[in-house]
Amino acid sequence: MTSGETTVEFVRRCRHCGEPLSTTSSFCSKCGATAELPAGESDRLRERVQELFGADLDIERELGRGGMGAVFAAFDPALQRRVAVKVLLPEIANDRAMADRFLREARTVASLQHPHVVTVYAVRSGEGVHAIVMQFVDGRSLDAVLADRGKLPLHLAGIILAEAAAGLQHAHDRGVIHRDVKPANVLVDHDGRATVSDFGIARRESGPRTTETGLVVGTWAYMSPEQRSADSVTAATDQYALGVMAFELLTGQLPFVGSPSEMLRSHVHELPPSIRALRSDVSESLEAVVHRMLAKAPEQRFPSLREAERAFRALVPDEGETTLQLAAMSHVARANASQVVKAPRAPRPAEREIGRAHV
């Protein structure tokens, strides 16, 4: 394979179409079907997590699974509250470097206290199980909302983007970079509030690089040009990903599509399509804001997300009424209402959460 192409070690196949899957894939990149888990794997992992916490938490059920971890709903009997527990998958937990990074970054994120950032309560590790206890957000992920609604009305897109920008700016002010901003990592709760979640691959901007050379971390469809080379990741990287998310909320589609390598090349070399050509009620000034966030060079983007936040809030004429509408949109059928902290949809074709690349 030539330089610049993406490679992963495939050991499984999709149960639906037969596409090869990597050891960390939860979804098929070709057809989007959920990857089949070995029989009883979720129950065994839940049992191990329960052993780790003992009587401190009641581990209930698995909510979702991504490329690196699984999330369980749990109940804290001492504080009488529901929590979410994110656990490294066993095949990754056995990697000492990955486990150390997971725990170190969890402690970093625990320093963040903001209404639009999921709160980390505790970290626990033992017997090959590494877990983060965090806030349980009662609602649904933004990617599930997009799957139902497609592009959003300007005022709804505006309040979600403004609140996500505020949460990310809080992290940036404390030197924390998310590195995987996308709709699946934004939760919309039943009070109509957007919360940024899953800082699982975050790191301090001034801290050491903990990702091994050649390992591109993030999600292809939202990855900034500089993130492709696995270095020079700054707050501007999160701004670019939020710009991709803004494009998606406003138009109902991604600016760049294709295979992982095609998307990466497009992010580096191609200009995004005109938003106004896809949606006539978007103003020239709003299009200019999003396109500046999507500038190829980090220094050409806004100095911070505060400028973008102000532009997005300007789309919201009545914040109280918009919040009520967002709260209503976050509700789902009773049987599915608890599938929140991240219960991810199957990604679009060619969307991949983590991959090893030659760059």
C-alpha positions as CSV (number, residue, x, y, z in Angstrom):
1,M,0.0,0.0,0.0
2,T,1.3,3.4,-0.9
3,S,2.2,6.2,1.5
4,G,-0.9,8.1,2.6
5,E,-3.2,5.1,2.4
6,T,-4.9,3.8,5.6
7,T,-4.3,0.3,6.8
8,V,-5.8,-1.7,9.7
9,E,-5.4,-5.3,10.8
10,F,-8.5,-7.2,9.9
11,V,-9.5,-10.3,11.9
12,R,-13.3,-10.4,11.7
13,R,-16.0,-10.0,9.1
14,C,-19.4,-8.2,9.1
15,R,-22.3,-10.6,9.8
16,H,-24.4,-8.7,7.2
17,C,-22.1,-8.2,4.1
18,G,-18.9,-10.0,4.9
19,E,-16.7,-6.9,4.9
20,P,-13.5,-7.4,6.9
21,L,-13.5,-5.7,10.3
22,S,-10.7,-4.6,12.6
23,T,-10.5,-5.9,16.2
24,T,-11.8,-2.5,17.5
25,S,-14.7,-2.0,15.0
26,S,-18.1,-1.8,16.4
27,F,-19.7,-1.1,13.0
28,C,-19.1,-2.2,9.5
29,S,-17.6,0.7,7.4
30,K,-19.3,-0.7,4.2
31,C,-22.9,-1.3,5.1
32,G,-23.1,0.3,8.6
33,A,-24.4,-2.9,10.4
34,T,-23.5,-3.5,14.0
35,A,-20.5,-5.8,14.3
36,E,-21.4,-9.1,15.9
37,L,-20.0,-9.6,19.4
38,P,-19.0,-13.0,20.6
39,A,-21.8,-14.7,22.5
40,G,-22.0,-13.4,26.1
41,E,-19.2,-10.8,25.6
42,S,-21.2,-7.9,26.9
43,D,-22.4,-9.9,29.9
44,R,-18.9,-11.0,30.8
45,L,-17.6,-7.5,30.5
46,R,-20.4,-6.2,32.7
47,E,-19.6,-8.8,35.3
48,R,-16.0,-7.8,35.4
49,V,-17.0,-4.1,35.8
50,Q,-19.3,-5.1,38.6
51,E,-16.5,-6.9,40.3
52,L,-14.3,-3.8,40.0
53,F,-16.8,-1.6,41.7
54,G,-18.3,-4.1,44.1
55,A,-21.1,-2.5,46.3
56,D,-20.1,1.0,45.2
57,L,-22.1,0.8,42.0
58,D,-24.8,-1.4,40.5
59,I,-23.9,-2.0,36.9
60,E,-27.1,-2.4,34.9
61,R,-26.6,-2.8,31.2
62,E,-24.5,-1.8,28.2
63,L,-25.6,1.4,26.5
64,G,-23.2,1.5,23.6
65,R,-19.8,0.5,22.3
66,G,-17.3,2.4,20.2
67,G,-13.8,1.7,18.9
68,M,-12.1,1.8,22.2
69,G,-14.7,1.4,25.0
70,A,-18.1,0.3,26.1
71,V,-20.5,2.4,28.2
72,F,-22.7,0.9,30.9
73,A,-25.6,2.4,32.8
74,A,-25.2,2.2,36.5
75,F,-26.7,3.3,39.8
76,D,-24.8,4.8,42.7
77,P,-26.7,3.7,45.9
78,A,-24.7,6.0,48.2
79,L,-25.6,9.1,46.3
80,Q,-28.8,7.8,44.9
81,R,-28.1,8.8,41.3
82,R,-27.7,7.3,37.9
83,V,-24.2,7.4,36.4
84,A,-22.5,6.1,33.2
85,V,-19.4,3.9,33.3
86,K,-17.1,3.9,30.3
87,V,-14.7,0.9,30.2
88,L,-11.8,0.2,27.9
89,L,-12.5,-2.9,25.8
90,P,-10.6,-6.0,26.9
91,E,-8.4,-6.2,23.8
92,I,-7.3,-2.6,24.3
93,A,-7.1,-2.7,28.1
94,N,-4.4,-5.3,27.8
95,D,-2.2,-2.7,26.1
96,R,-0.5,-1.0,29.1
97,A,0.3,2.2,27.2
98,M,-3.3,2.6,26.0
99,A,-4.6,1.9,29.5
100,D,-2.3,4.4,31.1
101,R,-3.3,7.0,28.5
102,F,-7.0,6.3,29.1
103,L,-6.6,6.8,32.8
104,R,-4.4,9.8,32.5
105,E,-6.7,11.6,30.1
106,A,-9.7,10.7,32.3
107,R,-8.0,12.5,35.2
108,T,-7.4,15.5,32.9
109,V,-11.0,15.7,31.8
110,A,-12.1,15.4,35.5
111,S,-10.8,18.9,35.9
112,L,-13.5,20.3,33.6
113,Q,-16.7,21.6,35.2
114,H,-19.1,23.1,32.7
115,P,-22.8,22.8,32.0
116,H,-22.1,21.8,28.4
117,V,-19.4,19.2,29.2
118,V,-20.1,15.8,30.6
119,T,-18.8,15.6,34.2
120,V,-16.3,12.9,35.2
121,Y,-16.8,11.7,38.8
122,A,-14.2,9.0,39.3
123,V,-11.6,6.8,37.7
124,R,-11.0,3.2,38.8
125,S,-8.6,0.5,37.6
126,G,-7.8,-3.0,38.6
127,E,-7.6,-6.6,37.4
128,G,-7.2,-5.6,33.8
129,V,-10.4,-3.4,33.9
130,H,-10.1,0.4,33.5
131,A,-13.2,2.5,34.0
132,I,-14.4,6.1,34.2
133,V,-17.5,7.0,36.1
134,M,-19.3,10.0,34.6
135,Q,-22.5,12.0,34.4
136,F,-25.5,10.2,33.0
137,V,-27.2,12.4,30.4
138,D,-30.9,11.6,30.0
139,G,-31.6,12.3,26.3
140,R,-30.1,11.1,23.0
141,S,-27.0,11.7,20.9
142,L,-27.1,14.4,18.2
143,D,-26.3,11.8,15.5
144,A,-29.5,10.0,16.4
145,V,-31.4,13.4,16.1
146,L,-29.8,14.0,12.7
147,A,-30.7,10.5,11.6
148,D,-34.4,11.3,12.4
149,R,-34.5,14.9,11.2
150,G,-31.8,15.6,8.7
151,K,-30.8,19.3,8.5
152,L,-32.1,21.3,11.4
153,P,-33.9,24.6,11.5
154,L,-31.5,27.5,11.9
155,H,-32.4,28.3,15.5
156,L,-32.1,24.7,16.6
157,A,-28.7,24.2,14.8
158,G,-27.6,27.5,16.3
159,I,-28.3,26.7,19.9
160,I,-26.7,23.2,19.7
161,L,-23.5,24.6,18.0
162,A,-23.3,27.5,20.4
163,E,-23.5,25.3,23.5
164,A,-21.1,22.8,22.0
165,A,-18.7,25.7,21.3
166,A,-19.0,27.0,24.8
167,G,-18.2,23.6,26.3
168,L,-15.2,23.1,24.0
169,Q,-13.9,26.6,24.7
170,H,-14.1,25.8,28.5
171,A,-11.9,22.8,27.8
172,H,-9.5,24.8,25.6
173,D,-9.1,27.5,28.2
174,R,-7.8,24.7,30.5
175,G,-5.5,23.3,27.8
176,V,-7.6,20.2,27.0
177,I,-8.2,19.3,23.3
178,H,-11.1,16.9,22.6
179,R,-9.7,15.5,19.2
180,D,-13.0,13.7,18.3
181,V,-15.7,16.3,18.0
182,K,-18.7,14.9,16.1
183,P,-22.5,14.5,16.5
184,A,-22.2,11.1,18.2
185,N,-20.2,12.9,20.9
186,V,-22.8,15.6,21.6
187,L,-25.7,14.7,23.7
188,V,-29.1,16.5,23.7
189,D,-30.9,16.0,27.1
190,H,-34.6,16.2,28.0
191,D,-34.1,19.7,29.3
192,G,-33.0,20.9,25.9
193,R,-29.3,21.3,26.7
194,A,-26.4,20.1,24.4
195,T,-23.5,18.5,26.2
196,V,-20.1,17.5,24.8
197,S,-19.2,14.0,25.8
198,D,-16.5,11.3,25.3
199,F,-13.2,13.1,25.8
200,G,-11.8,9.6,25.7
201,I,-9.0,10.5,23.3
202,A,-8.5,14.1,24.6
203,R,-5.1,15.3,25.7
204,R,-3.6,18.5,27.2
205,E,-2.4,20.9,24.5
206,S,0.9,21.4,26.4
207,G,1.3,17.8,27.5
208,P,3.3,15.0,26.0
209,R,2.1,13.2,22.9
210,T,0.8,9.9,24.1
211,T,-0.3,8.6,20.7
212,E,2.3,6.5,19.0
213,T,3.8,7.8,15.8
214,G,1.6,6.9,12.8
215,L,-1.6,6.4,14.7
216,V,-4.2,8.7,13.5
217,V,-6.8,9.2,16.2
218,G,-10.3,10.6,15.5
219,T,-13.1,10.1,13.0
220,W,-12.3,10.4,9.3
221,A,-15.3,12.5,8.3
222,Y,-14.5,15.2,10.9
223,M,-10.7,15.1,10.9
224,S,-8.8,18.3,10.3
225,P,-5.9,18.4,7.8
226,E,-3.3,18.7,10.5
227,Q,-4.8,15.8,12.5
228,R,-4.1,13.5,9.6
229,S,-0.4,13.6,10.4
230,A,-1.0,12.8,14.0
231,D,0.7,15.9,15.3
232,S,0.3,19.6,15.7
233,V,-3.1,19.1,17.3
234,T,-4.4,22.3,19.0
235,A,-7.7,23.9,19.9
236,A,-8.0,24.8,16.2
237,T,-8.4,21.1,15.5
238,D,-11.6,20.9,17.5
239,Q,-12.8,24.1,15.8
240,Y,-12.4,22.4,12.4
241,A,-14.4,19.4,13.5
242,L,-17.1,21.6,14.9
243,G,-17.1,23.4,11.6
244,V,-17.8,20.0,9.9
245,M,-20.6,19.4,12.3
246,A,-22.0,22.9,11.6
247,F,-22.0,22.1,7.9
248,E,-23.8,18.9,8.6
249,L,-26.5,20.4,10.8
250,L,-27.2,23.1,8.3
251,T,-27.2,21.0,5.1
252,G,-28.0,17.5,6.2
253,Q,-24.8,16.2,4.6
254,L,-21.1,16.1,5.2
255,P,-18.8,18.4,3.2
256,F,-16.6,15.5,2.1
257,V,-17.6,11.8,1.6
258,G,-16.0,8.7,0.2
259,S,-13.5,6.1,1.5
260,P,-11.4,7.0,4.6
261,S,-8.4,7.8,2.3
262,E,-10.6,9.9,-0.1
263,M,-12.1,11.8,2.8
264,L,-8.7,12.5,4.3
265,R,-7.4,13.8,1.0
266,S,-10.5,16.0,0.6
267,H,-10.0,17.5,4.0
268,V,-6.4,18.4,3.1
269,H,-6.8,19.6,-0.6
270,E,-10.4,20.4,-1.4
271,L,-12.6,23.4,-0.5
272,P,-16.0,22.6,1.1
273,P,-19.1,23.0,-1.1
274,S,-21.1,26.2,-0.8
275,I,-23.6,26.0,2.1
276,R,-25.9,28.6,0.5
277,A,-26.1,26.5,-2.7
278,L,-27.5,23.6,-0.6
279,R,-29.7,25.8,1.7
280,S,-31.1,29.2,0.6
281,D,-32.0,30.5,4.1
282,V,-28.3,30.5,5.2
283,S,-26.9,34.0,5.2
284,E,-23.6,34.9,3.6
285,S,-22.2,35.8,7.0
286,L,-23.1,32.4,8.5
287,E,-21.6,30.6,5.5
288,A,-18.4,32.7,6.0
289,V,-18.2,31.7,9.7
290,V,-18.5,28.0,8.9
291,H,-16.0,28.2,6.0
292,R,-13.5,30.0,8.2
293,M,-13.8,27.2,10.8
294,L,-13.0,24.8,7.9
295,A,-9.9,26.7,6.7
296,K,-7.1,24.3,5.9
297,A,-4.4,26.1,7.9
298,P,-5.1,26.3,11.6
299,E,-3.9,29.9,11.8
300,Q,-6.6,30.9,9.3
301,R,-9.4,29.8,11.6
302,F,-10.8,31.9,14.4
303,P,-8.4,32.6,17.3
304,S,-10.9,30.8,19.6
305,L,-14.4,29.3,19.5
306,R,-15.8,32.4,21.2
307,E,-16.3,34.1,17.8
308,A,-18.1,31.1,16.4
309,E,-20.3,30.8,19.5
310,R,-21.4,34.4,19.1
311,A,-22.3,33.8,15.5
312,F,-24.3,30.7,16.3
313,R,-26.2,32.3,19.2
314,A,-27.2,35.1,16.8
315,L,-29.4,32.4,15.0
316,V,-31.5,32.0,18.2
317,P,-34.1,34.7,18.5
318,D,-35.8,33.2,21.6
319,E,-33.5,31.0,23.7
320,G,-36.2,29.9,26.1
321,E,-38.6,28.7,23.3
322,T,-35.7,27.1,21.3
323,T,-34.6,25.2,24.4
324,L,-38.1,23.8,24.8
325,Q,-38.2,22.7,21.2
326,L,-34.8,21.1,21.6
327,A,-36.0,19.3,24.7
328,A,-39.1,17.9,22.9
329,M,-36.8,16.8,20.0
330,S,-34.6,14.9,22.4
331,H,-37.4,12.6,23.6
332,V,-37.8,9.2,22.1
333,A,-40.1,6.3,22.6
334,R,-40.3,5.2,26.3
335,A,-38.5,1.9,25.5
336,N,-35.5,3.7,24.1
337,A,-35.4,6.8,26.3
338,S,-32.5,5.6,28.5
339,Q,-30.2,4.9,25.5
340,V,-28.1,8.0,26.0
341,V,-24.5,8.5,26.9
342,K,-23.4,7.2,24.0
343,A,-25.6,4.7,22.2
344,P,-24.2,5.4,18.7
345,R,-25.9,4.9,15.4
346,A,-24.2,2.9,12.8
347,P,-21.8,5.3,11.0
348,R,-22.0,6.3,7.4
349,P,-20.1,4.1,5.0
350,A,-16.3,4.5,5.4
351,E,-16.6,6.2,8.8
352,R,-13.9,4.8,11.1
353,E,-13.1,5.8,14.6
354,I,-9.4,4.9,14.9
355,G,-7.0,3.6,12.4
356,R,-3.3,3.2,11.7
357,A,-2.0,5.2,8.8
358,H,1.2,5.7,7.0
359,V,1.6,9.4,6.6
